[in-house]
Amino acid sequence: MPIQRRLPKKGFTNIFKKEYQIVNVQDLARCGDEKIITPHVLRQKGIIKKERIPVKVLGVGEVAEGMTVRAHAFSATAKAKIEKAKGSVEVI
């Protein structure tokens, strides 16, 4: 049997890949009357599991009120929706 059939097939795993915790824009509304939303606030509300893993905000859903959101990364649609609702975006 040829060697390529005897060896297991293994792919490439990038050890430098950044893993983010995903938070959608609609999940930010669950933070209540908080005006500044940080990973610490998201952890207290139970939206994310760990504070030390970076947070990325995605643009699924709508924002009703303006708020300041501090996270490690933002998608372009999330940034546009937050700024459209008279809010601001800060990259940590």
N, C-alpha and C positions, 0 to 999 in steps of 0.2 A: 504494500500500500504506500502511495507517495507521502512524503513528509508533510505537505500542506494539508492533508486529510487527517494525519495523526495528531497534529498539534492543535490545541484549543484556539478558538478565535477570540482574540482580545482586542479591544479598541483603545483609543487614546483617552486618557483622563487628564485634563488640565488641572494641575495642582494650584495654579494661581488664580483660578476662577473666583469671582466675588459672588457670594450668596447673599441675597437680600430677602428681607421679610416684606411681603407685598401687602400694601394697604390701598384700598380703593378710595376715591373721593367720596363716595356715598358712605363709607365707614367713618369718615371724619365728622359726619353729622351726629354720630352716636356719642361724641365727646361732650355733648350738652352745651352749656353756656361758656365753655372755655374759649378765650380769645387767642391764646397762644398755645399751639399744639406741638408738643415735643415727643420724642420717643418715651420719655418718662410718663407723660400723661396717657399715651396710648397703652402703655403697660398697665397703668392703674385701672383703666377702663376695660382691660381684657381683650383689646384688639390685637396686640402682638404678644408673643410669649416671652421673649428675652430682649433686654435693652442693649446688650453688647453686640448683637447682630445688626448690621446696617438696615435701615428702613428705606424702601422705595415706594413712592406714591404714584399710583396709576390713575388714569382718567375715566374709570367706569363709574357712572352715576352723575349726579348734579350736586352743586353746593348752593344752599339757600342764602347763607349770610357770609359776610366777610370775616376772615380769620387769618392769623399769621401761622403758617405751617413751617416747622423746622424739621427737616429730614436729610438723609444722606444723598438721595437721588430723587428726581422727578421726571415723569414722562412729559413730553411736550404738550399733550392734551390736558394732563392734570394741571400743569402750570398755567395754561390758558384759562381753564375753568375757574381756578382759584382766583386769578387776577381779574377775571370778568365779574366775579361776585364781590369786588372791591376788597379782596384779601391780598396778602403778600406771601411770597415764597422765599425761604432762606435755606441755603445748603449748608449743612454742618461740616 
